[in-house]
Amino acid sequence: MVVLREMRQDEYPAYCQYFIDDYSQEIARNYGHSLDVAVELAKKDLHRSFPNGLEGNEHSLLCIDAEVDGECKLVGYLWHSVNIGDKSTFIYDFFISNEHRGLGYGTQSISALETQLLAIGINQIKLRVAYHNERALKLYKEVGFEVTGFNMSKKLSG
């Protein structure tokens, strides 16, 4: 069983390091930027959403805890932001660490999030997933997400 809980201040620096490393790789792969440029873009995105760290913002940064070998361990992160106006939330980042993948924690985390959201009147989850991320696509389809569009780009030469 997983538990979603608000991230503690002392956990935030480790999350930032993970996010910048992971997201910059995705930016470089998806948009063709150099890794240096991608790192700067990832840092800017994180700062734009969390200008004061975890204090006073509209985004929710959750830790995913699970019982592993009889101990409660951090197995991942889930960052989302609720839009009360359209009764939805948008998942910005959802991560289960490599050593804990394939054990059902992703499915359980989405289920736990759905329970939390329904309790506050939210009835839709939105997200964007990279085309090449087949593992995530499979999980999202298995838990009932539907494709609602495509992001596309074209490199121009000349």
C-alpha positions in Angstrom: 0.0 0.0 0.0 1.2 3.5 -0.8 0.7 6.7 1.1 0.8 10.1 -0.6 2.0 12.9 1.8 3.1 16.5 1.4 6.8 16.8 0.9 8.8 18.0 3.9 11.2 21.0 3.5 14.2 18.8 4.2 13.2 16.5 1.3 12.8 19.4 -1.2 16.5 19.7 -2.2 16.8 16.0 -3.2 13.6 16.4 -5.2 15.0 19.4 -7.0 18.2 17.5 -7.9 16.2 14.5 -9.2 13.8 16.7 -11.2 16.4 18.9 -12.8 18.5 15.8 -13.8 15.5 13.9 -15.1 13.6 16.7 -16.8 16.7 18.2 -18.5 17.3 14.8 -20.1 13.7 14.8 -21.4 14.0 18.4 -22.7 17.3 17.6 -24.5 15.8 14.4 -26.0 12.4 15.9 -27.0 13.5 19.4 -28.2 17.1 18.9 -29.3 18.6 21.3 -26.8 22.1 20.8 -25.5 22.2 19.4 -22.0 23.5 22.7 -20.6 20.5 24.6 -22.1 18.1 21.9 -21.0 19.4 22.0 -17.4 18.8 25.8 -17.3 15.3 25.4 -18.8 14.5 22.7 -16.2 15.7 24.9 -13.4 13.5 27.8 -14.7 10.4 25.6 -14.9 10.9 24.4 -11.3 11.5 27.9 -10.0 8.5 29.3 -11.8 6.3 26.8 -10.1 8.0 26.9 -6.7 9.4 30.4 -6.4 9.5 30.2 -2.6 10.3 26.5 -2.4 7.5 24.6 -0.8 6.0 27.7 0.9 2.8 29.3 -0.4 2.1 28.1 -3.9 -0.7 26.5 -5.8 1.2 23.3 -6.6 1.2 20.2 -4.5 4.5 18.2 -4.2 3.8 14.8 -2.7 6.1 12.0 -1.6 5.0 8.5 -2.3 5.8 6.2 0.6 5.4 2.4 0.6 6.2 -0.5 2.9 9.3 -2.1 1.5 10.9 -5.0 3.3 8.9 -4.1 6.5 10.0 -0.5 6.4 8.2 2.7 5.2 10.4 4.0 2.4 10.2 6.9 -0.1 9.5 5.2 -3.5 8.7 8.3 -5.6 7.2 11.7 -6.2 4.0 13.2 -7.5 3.7 16.9 -8.4 0.3 18.2 -9.4 -1.8 21.4 -9.3 -5.5 21.6 -8.8 -7.7 23.9 -10.9 -10.8 24.4 -8.8 -12.5 26.3 -11.7 -12.7 23.2 -14.0 -12.6 20.6 -11.2 -9.3 19.1 -12.5 -5.7 18.7 -11.6 -2.7 18.5 -13.8 0.2 16.2 -13.1 3.5 17.8 -13.8 5.7 15.0 -12.6 5.1 11.5 -11.5 8.1 9.3 -10.7 8.7 5.9 -9.2 12.3 5.2 -8.5 13.9 2.5 -10.7 14.4 0.0 -7.9 10.7 0.2 -7.1 9.2 0.0 -10.6 7.0 -2.9 -11.7 5.8 -3.5 -8.1 2.4 -1.8 -8.5 3.4 1.5 -6.7 2.5 3.6 -9.8 -1.0 2.1 -10.1 -1.5 2.4 -6.3 -0.3 6.0 -6.4 -2.8 7.1 -9.1 -5.6 5.3 -7.1 -4.6 7.1 -3.9 -4.5 10.5 -5.8 -8.0 9.8 -7.3 -9.3 9.1 -3.8 -7.9 12.4 -2.4 -9.2 14.4 -5.4 -12.7 13.0 -5.4 -12.9 13.9 -1.7 -12.4 17.6 -2.6 -14.7 17.6 -5.6 -12.1 17.2 -8.4 -13.2 14.9 -11.2 -10.5 15.0 -13.8 -6.7 14.3 -14.0 -4.8 15.8 -16.9 -1.1 15.2 -17.8 1.4 15.2 -20.6 3.6 12.2 -21.3 6.5 12.0 -23.6 5.9 9.9 -26.7 9.0 7.8 -26.1 8.0 7.0 -22.5 6.3 3.6 -23.3 6.3 2.5 -19.6 4.4 5.6 -18.5 2.0 5.4 -21.5 1.2 1.8 -20.6 0.5 2.6 -16.9 -1.7 5.6 -17.8 -3.7 3.5 -20.2 -4.1 0.7 -17.7 -5.5 3.0 -15.1 -8.0 4.6 -17.5 -6.4 7.6 -19.1 -7.2 8.4 -22.7 -5.2 10.2 -25.3 -6.7 13.6 -25.9 -4.1 15.2 -28.2 -0.6 15.1 -29.5 2.4 17.5 -29.1 4.3 17.8 -32.3 7.4 19.7 -33.5 9.4 20.1 -36.6 13.1 21.0 -36.8 13.8 23.6 -39.5 17.1 23.7 -41.4 18.5 26.4 -43.4 
